[in-house]
């Protein structure tokens, strides 16, 4: 089953939670330098507002 086909039948909330799980899993594998770069990028794009 393709991702596009599956997403057609999923709620937005389910898809959002699925994406959060995928992103969390990926972030856990980053090095400190990679996390700092990601943090900087996200703050400059206003995705993070400390």
C-alpha positions as CSV (number, residue, x, y, z in Angstrom):
1,X,0.0,0.0,0.0
2,X,1.5,3.4,-0.9
3,X,1.8,6.2,1.6
4,X,-0.6,8.4,-0.5
5,X,-3.2,5.7,-0.5
6,X,-3.0,5.1,3.2
7,X,-3.1,8.8,4.1
8,X,-6.3,9.3,2.1
9,X,-8.1,7.3,4.8
10,X,-6.3,8.7,7.9
11,X,-7.5,11.6,10.0
12,X,-5.3,14.7,10.2
13,X,-4.8,14.0,14.0
14,X,-3.5,10.5,13.3
15,X,-1.2,11.7,10.5
16,X,0.1,14.4,12.8
17,X,0.9,11.9,15.6
18,X,2.5,9.6,13.1
19,X,4.8,12.4,11.8
20,X,5.7,13.4,15.4
21,X,6.7,9.8,16.2
22,X,8.9,9.7,13.0
23,X,10.5,13.0,13.8
24,X,11.2,12.1,17.4
25,X,12.8,8.9,16.4
26,X,15.0,10.6,13.9
27,X,16.0,13.4,16.3
28,X,17.0,10.9,19.0
29,X,19.8,9.7,16.6
30,X,21.3,13.1,16.0
31,X,24.7,14.2,17.4
32,X,25.0,17.3,19.6
33,X,26.3,19.3,16.7
34,X,23.4,18.2,14.5
35,X,20.9,19.1,17.2
36,X,22.4,22.5,17.6
37,X,22.3,23.1,13.9
38,X,18.6,21.9,13.8
39,X,17.8,24.2,16.8
40,X,19.5,27.2,15.1
41,X,17.6,26.5,11.9
42,X,14.3,26.1,13.6
43,X,14.7,29.3,15.7
44,X,15.7,31.4,12.7
45,X,12.5,30.2,11.0
46,X,10.5,30.9,14.1
47,X,9.5,27.3,14.6
48,X,10.9,27.6,18.1
49,X,10.3,30.6,20.2
50,X,12.2,30.5,23.6
